[in-house]
C-alpha cells in the first residue's frame, strides 16, 4: 500500500515538472507537440494532471527536451549499488546494508 502511495506521489508531480521544464526552455505546447508527435491537448492534460503520464508519452518529451527520463519523473539520485552507505555493528562485526 505504501508503494502505491509513493507511485501516486511521483506521478502527481510529473505534470508540474513538465510545465516548468517547458517554460524554462521557452517552448510552447504547439512547438513541443510538433517535436514529439503528441497532441497539444494531451500535453496540456499531462501538465495539468488531467492525464496520467506513461512511458509512451514521457520518452518523446524527454528526448525533445534532451533530459533524462529520471528528471521528468523526479526520481531520486541513485548511487553506486556496490557502495553500502549505512554500516551497522552487530555481534562484534561491522555489517553494511
N, C-alpha and C positions, 0 to 999 in steps of 0.2 A: 504494500500500500504506500509506503514512503517513497518507493521508486516511482510510482505513478505520480505522486505529488511533485517530485523532483523534475520529472519529464514535463509535466504541465507547466511548471515554473519556467523551465528553459524555453519551451515552445511559446509561452505567453510573452517572453521578452524579445523574440525574434523580430516582430513587426517594428518595434521602436528602433532596434538596431539597423534594420533595413532602411527605414526612413532617414535616420541620422546619417548613415553612410552615403546614401544617395544625395542628400542635401549638401553634405560636406564636399562631395565631388562636383557639385553644381549640375547634376543631371536631372532631367525631367522624367516623369513617368513615361512619356512618349519615347524619349531617347532610349531609356532602359528597355522598354518594350521592343524597340527595333533591334537592340543589341542582343536580346535574349530570346525573342520569339514568343514571349509571354505577353498576353493581352494587358492593356493598361488597367482594365477592370480587375483582373486577377492580381496584378501588382498592388493596386490600391487596397484591395481587400486583405492582402498579406500584411501590408504596412499598418492597417487599422485593426488587425486582429480578427477580421471577419472570415478569414480562411486560415486553416492550419497549414504551416509550412511542410513541405515534403522534399525529399532529395531531388525529385524530378524538377521542382521549382527552384530550390536553393542552389543547385550546382551551376546552372547557367548564370544566375545572378552573381555568384562568387567569381565565375570566370569573367563576366563583364566588368566587375569592379577590380579584378585582379587581386583578390584577397583569399586567404584560406577559408574553407568552409567553417572551421572552428571559430573564426572571428564573427561569422554571421550568427551562429547559434550560441555564442557566449560560452564556449567550452572552457573549463579551467585549464591552465597550462599543465602539460603533462611532463613530468620529469623522466629521467632515465629509469626504466623499470628495474634495472640491475642495482640501483642505489636505494638502499633502505634508509629512510630518514629518521625513524623512531626506534632507536635501540632501547632495550629494557634488560634488566638483570633478573635472573631467576636461578635459584639453586647454585649460586656461585658462577654462573655463566652469563655471558652477555649475548642477548638474543636480538636480532634485527627483524622487525616485522614490516 
